C-alpha cells in the first residue's frame, strides 16, 4: 500500500476529500439532510457525521495525545456496523434523528478537520498513515453512496428536484467483443498502491475461451426486453429473482416512469425523456441475469472481467458479474474493528467490477471488488454481457 508521507501532501489531500463531501451536498436545503425514505438509504446528515466519526474514532482517539471527543454521544449516533466499537442506532432509524442538527454536524466536521490538520503537522508512524489512508478511501466511498442516496431521496419526490452536478452518462461507441483465450491467469492486487483487503491474495485461476462485450447494454436494448415480456417470463429468472419480482411488482429499472408519451427517466438533472442510446442503469443482479438469459448470453465472472479490463473502456456504471463475493486464497481479516470493513459481508452478495460516473477520481482500479445483494438497484449499476 502506497502512503503519502509528505505532511503538506497528506494534509491537503485530507482537506480536499473532506471539502468534496460537503460540495456534493451543496444542492441540499436544510429539509433534505435528515430524510430517509427506506432503510437502505442513509440521510445525508448521517453520511456527514459518520465519515467524521471514522477519523475521530480510528485516528484521533487512538493516536492523538489528550484528544477530547467532540461529543461522547456521537459514536452511538454515527457508528455504522462496527461491533467492536460499541452500541449504535439501527440503520432504519437514522432518519429519525432531528438532533444533532445539521449545524451541529457541520461544526463536528470542522472540529475534527482542525484537530486532524493539527495532528498532521507532526511526522506520523506507518500505522497512523495506513489507518488515515483507509479513512480517506472510506470517505470517498461514502461520497459515492451519498450521491446514490440523494438521488433516491430526490427521485421519490413529486417535484423531481435536480442535483447541482456535472455527472452524466454518455452513449458508448465501442462495438464488438473482447476475446479471452483459454488458460491460467493471475488475479488480485499486486502493486504497492492502495487496495482494500478483499483484493489481496494474488492467485491463479483457469478461464475457458470467452468473449466480453466492449459496450454496456443500452436503454433501448433493455426496452426491447420489457416489450418482449421479459418481466412476465419466469423462464428467464432465478427462483429468488422471480419471487423478488412478484413481491415488489418490479416492471422496469429504478427511476423509469411509464407515461402516455413513453418512458421517462429520473436523472440527477431531473426527469427526462428516456434516451435509448444511454447505458441502462439502476439494474439489480436479478434483472441483469434475466436480460442476459433473454439475449442467450450471460454475465461475465469477476475473473473474466478483470482479465478483459485492460481492453475495456469501463467507468460509467458498476458492472454486475456472475461471481459470489467470497474471500480470495490467503485472505485474512485485520484485528479489531478495522477487520469488520469487508470480511464479514462475504455472504449473500454478488461482485460488481469497474466504477461509475459517481465514483471519485482515482478511486477505481481493475482489481476493485464492489459488492451488493442481488436485489439492490439504487447504486449506479449496469450490464455488460459475455458469451
C-alpha positions in Angstrom: 0.0 0.0 0.0 1.5 3.3 -1.1 1.2 6.0 1.6 1.8 9.8 1.2 4.2 10.7 3.9 4.8 14.4 3.0 3.0 16.4 5.6 1.6 19.1 3.3 0.5 16.4 0.7 -1.4 14.2 3.2 -2.9 17.2 4.9 -4.0 18.8 1.7 -5.4 15.6 0.4 -7.4 15.1 3.6 -8.9 18.6 3.4 -9.7 18.2 -0.4 -11.6 15.0 0.2 -13.4 16.4 3.2 -14.4 19.5 1.2 -15.6 17.4 -1.7 -18.1 15.6 0.5 -19.6 18.9 1.5 -19.6 20.1 -2.1 -21.8 17.1 -3.0 -24.4 18.4 -0.5 -24.4 22.0 -1.9 -27.8 21.4 -3.7 -29.5 20.4 -0.4 -31.8 22.5 1.7 -32.0 22.0 5.5 -35.1 19.9 5.0 -33.2 17.4 2.8 -30.5 16.4 5.3 -32.5 14.1 7.6 -34.7 12.3 5.1 -34.6 8.5 5.0 -37.3 7.2 2.7 -36.2 3.5 3.0 -33.9 1.6 5.3 -31.1 1.2 2.8 -30.9 4.9 2.2 -29.0 6.9 4.8 -29.7 10.6 5.3 -27.1 13.0 4.0 -26.6 14.3 7.6 -25.7 10.8 8.7 -23.1 10.4 6.0 -21.5 13.7 7.0 -21.4 12.6 10.6 -20.3 9.0 10.0 -17.3 9.9 7.9 -16.2 12.4 10.5 -16.7 9.9 13.3 -14.4 7.4 11.4 -11.5 9.8 11.6 -12.2 10.7 15.2 -12.7 7.0 16.3 -9.8 5.3 14.5 -7.2 8.1 14.2 -7.6 10.9 16.7 -8.9 8.9 19.6 -6.3 6.2 19.1 -3.3 8.2 18.3 -3.6 11.9 19.3 -2.4 12.6 22.8 -5.0 14.2 25.1 -7.6 14.3 22.3 -11.1 15.3 23.5 -14.1 13.9 21.6 -16.5 16.5 20.2 -19.4 14.6 21.9 -19.4 11.3 23.6 -22.9 10.6 22.1 -21.7 10.9 18.5 -20.2 7.4 18.4 -23.7 6.0 19.1 -25.3 8.2 16.5 -22.7 7.7 13.7 -21.2 4.2 14.1 -22.4 2.2 11.2 -21.7 -1.5 11.8 -18.5 -1.8 13.9 -19.5 -4.1 16.7 -16.0 -3.8 18.2 -16.6 -0.1 18.9 -19.9 -0.4 20.8 -23.7 0.2 20.5 -25.2 2.1 17.7 -28.7 3.1 16.4 -30.4 0.8 14.0 -29.8 1.7 10.3 -33.5 2.0 9.7 -33.7 4.7 12.4 -31.0 7.0 11.1 -33.7 9.3 9.6 -35.5 9.7 12.9 -32.7 11.9 14.3 -33.6 15.5 14.0 -30.9 16.0 16.7 -28.0 16.6 16.4 -28.9 19.3 13.9 -27.2 19.7 10.6 -25.5 22.8 12.1 -24.1 20.6 14.9 -22.8 18.0 12.3 -21.0 20.7 10.3 -19.5 22.0 13.5 -18.4 18.4 14.2 -16.8 18.2 10.8 -14.9 21.5 11.3 -13.7 20.4 14.8 -12.3 17.1 13.5 -10.8 18.7 10.4 -9.0 21.2 12.6 -7.8 18.6 15.1 -6.6 16.2 12.4 -4.9 19.0 10.4 -3.0 20.0 13.6 -2.1 16.3 14.2 -0.7 16.0 10.7 1.8 18.8 11.4 3.9 16.2 13.1 5.6 13.2 11.5 3.4 10.2 11.8 4.1 6.4 12.1 3.3 4.0 9.3 0.4 2.6 11.3 -1.2 6.0 11.6 -0.8 6.8 8.0 -2.3 3.4 7.0 -5.4 4.0 9.1 -5.6 7.5 7.8 -5.5 6.2 4.2 -8.3 3.8 4.9 -10.3 6.8 6.3 -9.7 8.8 3.2 -10.7 5.9 0.9 -13.7 5.3 3.2 -14.9 8.9 2.8 -14.6 8.6 -0.9 -16.7 5.5 -0.8 -19.3 7.5 1.1 -19.2 10.3 -1.4 -20.5 7.8 -4.0 -23.1 6.4 -1.6 -24.1 10.0 -0.8 -24.9 10.6 -4.4 -26.9 7.3 -4.6 -28.9 8.3 -1.5 -29.5 11.9 -2.6 -30.8 10.7 -5.9 -33.1 8.2 -4.2 -34.4 11.0 -1.9 -34.9 13.4 -4.8 -36.1 10.8 -7.2 -39.0 9.7 -4.9 -40.4 13.2 -4.6 -43.2 14.5 -6.9 -41.1 17.6 -7.7 -38.2 15.5 -9.0 -35.6 18.1 -7.9 -32.2 18.3 -9.7 -28.8 18.0 -8.1 -26.1 20.6 -8.9 -23.7 18.2 -10.7 -22.0 17.6 -14.0 -22.3 13.8 -13.6 -24.0 12.4 -16.7 -24.0 9.2 -18.6 -22.8 9.2 -22.2 -23.5 6.8 -25.2 -20.9 4.2 -25.6 -19.4 3.9 -29.1 -17.4 0.7 -28.8 -18.6 -2.3 -30.8 -17.8 -6.0 -30.8 -16.3 -8.2 -28.2 -13.0 -8.7 -26.3 -11.8 -12.3 -26.7 -10.2 -14.2 -23.8 -8.1 -17.2 -24.7 -8.3 -20.4 -22.6 -5.6 -20.5 -20.0 -4.4 -19.8 -16.5 -4.4 -16.1 -15.3 -3.2 -14.2 -12.3 -6.0 -12.5 -10.3 -5.7 -9.9 -7.5 -3.9 -6.8 -6.4 -0.1 -6.9 -6.6 1.1 -3.3 -6.9 2.4 -1.2 -4.0 -0.5 1.3 -4.4 -3.5 1.3 -2.0 -6.1 -1.5 -2.1 -8.7 -3.0 0.2 -8.0 -6.3 2.0 -10.6 -8.1 -0.2 -8.4 -7.5 -3.3 -5.4 -9.3 -1.7 -4.4 -12.9 -2.1 -3.0 -12.9 -5.6 -3.8 -16.3 -7.1 -4.2 -18.1 -10.3 -7.5 -19.1 -11.9 -8.3 -21.1 -15.1 -10.5 -19.5 -17.7 -12.2 -21.0 -20.7 -12.4 -19.3 -24.1 -14.9 -16.5 -23.8 -15.9 -13.1 -25.2 -17.0 -10.0 -23.3 -18.9 -7.1 -24.9 -17.0 -3.8 -25.4 -20.1 -1.8 -24.5 -22.7 -1.8 -21.8 -26.3 -2.7 -22.6 -28.4 0.4 -23.6 -31.8 1.7 -22.5 -33.0 0.9 -26.0 -31.9 -2.7 -25.8 -33.4 -3.1 -22.3 -36.7 -1.5 -23.5 -36.9 -4.3 -26.1 -36.6 -6.8 -23.2 -39.5 -5.2 -21.4 -41.7 -5.0 -24.6 -41.0 -8.7 -25.3 -42.5 -9.6 -21.9 -39.2 -10.1 -20.1 -40.7 -9.3 -16.7 -43.5 -11.8 -17.3 -41.4 -14.7 -18.5 -40.5 -16.8 -15.4 -38.2 -18.9 -17.5 -35.7 -16.1 -17.7 -35.3 -15.6 -13.9 -33.7 -17.2 -10.9 -36.3 -18.5 -8.5 -35.2 -15.8 -6.0 -35.4 -13.2 -8.7 -38.8 -14.3 -9.7 -40.1 -14.1 -6.1 -38.5 -10.7 -5.7 -40.2 -9.5 -8.9 -43.6 -10.6 -7.8 -43.4 -9.3 -4.2 -42.1 -5.9 -5.3 -44.1 -5.6 -8.5 -41.0 -4.6 -10.5 -41.7 -3.8 -14.1 -38.7 -1.7 -15.2 -35.4 -0.3 -14.0 -35.4 2.1 -11.0 -36.3 5.7 -11.9 -38.2 4.7 -15.1 -41.7 6.1 -15.3 -44.2 4.9 -17.9 -46.3 7.7 -19.3 -48.8 8.2 -22.1 -46.0 9.5 -24.3 -43.5 6.8 -23.4 -40.9 6.2 -20.7 -39.3 9.0 -18.8 -36.3 8.6 -16.5 -35.3 10.5 -13.4 -31.7 11.6 -13.6 -29.5 13.8 -11.4 -30.6 16.6 -13.7 -34.3 16.0 -13.2 -37.0 14.0 -15.0 -36.1 13.5 -18.7 -37.4 11.5 -21.7 -35.7 8.1 -21.9 -32.6 8.3 -24.0 -32.4 4.9 -25.8 -28.7 5.4 -26.6 -27.5 5.7 -23.0 -26.4 2.7 -20.9 -29.3 1.2 -18.9 -28.7 1.9 -15.2 -30.0 1.1 -11.8 -30.4 -2.6 -12.5 -30.5 -5.3 -9.9 -28.4 -8.5 -10.4 -31.7 -10.4 -10.9 -32.6 -8.1 -13.8 -29.1 -8.2 -15.3 -29.1 -12.0 -15.2 -32.6 -12.3 -16.7 -31.7 -9.9 -19.5 -28.6 -12.0 -20.3 -30.8 -15.1 -20.4 -33.1 -13.3 -22.8 -30.2 -12.4 -25.1 -29.0 -16.0 -24.9 -25.8 -14.8 -23.3 -24.5 -14.5 -19.7 -22.8 -12.2 -17.2 -19.0 -12.4 -17.0 -17.4 -13.8 -13.9 -15.3 -11.3 -11.9 -12.1 -13.1 -13.1 -13.1 -12.9 -16.8 -13.9 -9.2 -16.2 -10.5 -8.5 -14.6 -8.6 -10.2 -17.3 -10.5 -8.3 -20.0 -10.5 -5.0 -18.2 -7.3 -3.7 -19.9 -9.2 -3.8 -23.2 -12.4 -2.3 -21.9 -13.4 1.4 -21.6 -15.2 1.0 -18.2 -16.2 3.5 -15.6 -19.7 4.7 -16.5 -21.6 2.1 -14.3 -20.6 -0.6 -11.9 -21.0 -3.9 -13.7 -22.6 -7.0 -12.3 -20.6 -10.2 -12.5 -21.8 -13.7 -12.1 -19.4 -14.2 -9.1 -20.4 -14.5 -5.5 -18.5 -12.3 -3.1 -16.1 -14.7 -1.4 -12.6 -14.4 0.1 -9.5 -14.9 -2.1 -7.0 -17.5 -1.1 -4.9 -16.4 2.0 -7.4 -13.6 2.8 -7.1 -12.5 6.4 -9.1 -10.0 8.3 -7.3 -7.4 10.3 -7.8 -7.5 14.1 -10.4 -5.4 15.8 -12.9 -3.0 14.2 -11.0 -2.4 11.0 -11.3 -6.1 10.3 -15.0 -5.6 10.1 -14.6 -3.4 7.0 -15.1 -6.1 4.3 -14.7 -9.7 5.5 -18.0 -10.1 7.4 -20.0 -9.3 4.3 -18.7 -12.2 2.3 -22.0 -14.0 2.1 -25.3 -13.5 0.1 -23.7 -10.7 -2.1 -22.5 -10.6 -5.7 -19.4 -8.9 -7.0 -19.5 -5.7 -9.2 -16.5 -4.5 -11.1 -15.3 -1.3 -12.7 -16.6 2.1 -11.4 -19.3 4.6 -12.1 -19.8 8.3 -13.0 -20.3 8.8 -9.3 -17.0 7.2 -8.3 -14.4 9.7 -7.1 -11.5 10.3 -9.4 -8.6 7.8 -8.9 -10.9 5.6 -6.8 -11.1 2.8 -9.3 -8.8 0.0 -10.4 -9.1 -3.3 -12.3 -8.9 -5.3 -9.0 -11.5 -3.3 -7.1 -14.3 -5.7 -5.8 -17.5 -3.9 -5.1 -20.3 -6.0 -3.7 -24.1 -5.7 -3.2 -27.0 -8.1 -2.5 -28.7 -9.2 -5.8 -31.9 -7.2 -5.3 -30.2 -3.8 -4.9 -30.6 -1.3 -7.8 -30.2 2.2 -6.3 -26.5 2.1 -7.0 -25.2 3.2 -10.4 -25.2 -0.3 -11.9 -25.3 -1.6 -15.4 -24.9 -4.7 -17.6 -22.0 -6.0 -19.7 -22.7 -9.3 -21.4 -20.4 -12.2 -22.1 -20.6 -15.4 -24.1 
